[in-house]
């Protein structure tokens, strides 16, 4: 068992990155802090991802479906499904994206 502080995790782009393999965990997590208009490009992963919107709002695209998701909303993204999100609000978007893999595997589209 280990204890970490969020600030001990690498911050890349708009997210702190929890890489499960480094911590002995079977999953990885992006802890997102995105500015208005910020978000990743369309991409996919070979595993399930679950996105929890904690604060703010995001426009989330999963396959052919796009929805406005507010704080408290959850998106379940199937493996190999093109997806993306963008902070659609005026404030900070805080989101936790759990990846069912001990390492991040991402293909940008």
C-alpha positions in Angstrom: 0.0 0.0 0.0 1.2 3.5 -0.7 -0.1 7.0 -0.1 0.4 9.8 -2.6 -0.4 13.5 -2.8 -1.9 14.7 -6.1 1.0 17.0 -6.6 3.4 14.0 -6.6 1.8 12.8 -9.9 3.1 14.1 -13.2 1.0 16.9 -14.7 0.8 16.7 -18.5 -1.3 19.0 -20.6 -4.4 19.4 -18.4 -4.2 16.3 -16.2 -2.4 14.7 -13.3 -1.5 11.2 -14.4 -1.9 8.2 -12.1 -0.2 5.3 -13.9 -1.4 2.1 -12.2 1.6 0.0 -13.1 3.9 2.4 -11.1 1.6 2.1 -8.1 0.8 -1.6 -8.2 -2.8 -0.9 -9.4 -4.7 -2.6 -12.3 -6.1 0.7 -13.6 -4.8 4.2 -14.5 -6.4 7.6 -14.1 -6.3 11.1 -15.6 -7.3 13.7 -13.0 -8.4 16.5 -15.3 -8.3 20.2 -14.6 -9.3 21.7 -18.0 -9.7 25.4 -18.9 -12.7 26.5 -21.0 -12.4 25.1 -24.5 -9.7 22.7 -23.5 -9.9 19.0 -24.3 -8.0 16.1 -26.0 -8.3 15.2 -29.7 -10.6 12.5 -30.9 -8.9 9.2 -29.8 -9.6 5.6 -28.7 -8.3 3.0 -26.2 -8.3 -0.8 -26.4 -10.1 -0.9 -23.0 -13.1 0.6 -21.2 -12.8 4.2 -19.8 -15.2 5.8 -17.4 -15.3 9.6 -17.1 -16.7 11.2 -14.0 -17.5 14.9 -14.3 -16.8 16.4 -10.8 -17.1 20.1 -11.4 -18.1 22.2 -14.4 -19.5 20.9 -17.7 -18.1 19.0 -20.6 -19.3 18.2 -24.1 -18.5 14.5 -24.4 -18.5 12.6 -27.7 -18.6 8.8 -27.6 -18.9 7.2 -31.1 -21.7 9.0 -32.9 -23.3 10.4 -29.8 -22.5 13.8 -28.2 -23.9 15.0 -24.9 -23.5 18.0 -22.6 -22.5 16.4 -19.2 -22.7 18.4 -16.0 -21.1 17.8 -12.6 -22.3 14.5 -11.3 -22.6 13.0 -14.8 -20.7 9.8 -15.8 -19.8 8.6 -19.3 -18.9 4.9 -19.9 -16.8 4.6 -23.0 -16.5 1.1 -24.6 -13.1 -0.2 -25.9 -12.0 1.0 -29.3 -14.7 3.6 -29.5 -13.6 7.1 -30.8 -14.3 9.7 -28.1 -13.3 13.1 -26.8 -14.4 15.8 -24.4 -14.1 19.5 -24.3 -14.7 21.9 -21.4 -17.9 23.6 -22.5 -18.3 25.9 -19.5 -17.0 29.2 -18.5 -15.0 27.8 -15.5 -12.6 25.0 -14.7 -13.7 21.4 -15.6 -12.6 18.8 -13.1 -13.0 15.3 -14.3 -11.7 11.9 -13.3 -11.1 9.5 -16.1 -10.5 5.9 -15.1 -8.8 3.6 -17.6 -9.2 -0.2 -17.2 -5.5 -0.7 -17.8 -2.3 -0.3 -15.7 -0.9 1.8 -18.5 -2.4 4.5 -20.8 -2.7 3.2 -24.3 -4.1 5.9 -26.6 -4.4 6.2 -30.4 -5.2 9.7 -31.6 -7.5 9.8 -34.6 
